[in-house]
């Protein structure tokens, strides 16, 4: 049950972060060729954050 809640939260959170990243790229006028690097970096960092959150919650139970 906990895994399902964390996965649903993670999908929603990643979607929102990607939306904010797109807004950042358009506002800062980041060139098209650099945008995939920005998205990849942010998505990797957020994924690490979400995995560490899940491990911390799992350990505390």
N, C-alpha and C positions, 0 to 999 in steps of 0.2 A: 504494500500500500504506500509506504514511504517513497519507494522508487518511482511509482507512478506520479505522485505529487511533485517530486523533484524534477522529473522529466518534463512534465507540463509547465512548471514554473520556468525551467531552463529554456524551453522552446519560446515561450512568451518573452522572456528576458532577452534572448538572442535576437529575436525579431525587433524588439524595441531598440536595442543597441545598434543594429544594422540601420534602422531608420534614422537614428541620430547621427550615425557615421555618414550616411548619405547627405544629410543636411549640412554637416561639417564640410564635406567635400565640395558641395555646391556653394556654400557661403565663402569659403576660403579660396575658391576657384582653383582647386588642386587639379593638375593636368590629368587627362584621361589615362595616360600610361602609368601614372603613380597611384591611381585609385585602388587597383587590385592589391597592391602592397599594403596600403592603409587598412583595407578591409581584412586582409589575411592576418595582419599583426593584431588588430583589435579582436578579431574572432578567436585567435589562438589564446590571447591573454584572458578573455572572458571565459573560454572553455576551461582553462586552468583554474580560474577562480571558482567556477561552478563545481568542478570535480573536487576541489579542496573543501568547498562548502558541504558537499554530499558526504565526504569522508569524515568531516568534523561532526556532522549530525549523526552519522552512523556510529561513530565511536562514543558519542555522549549517551547513546541509548543503552 
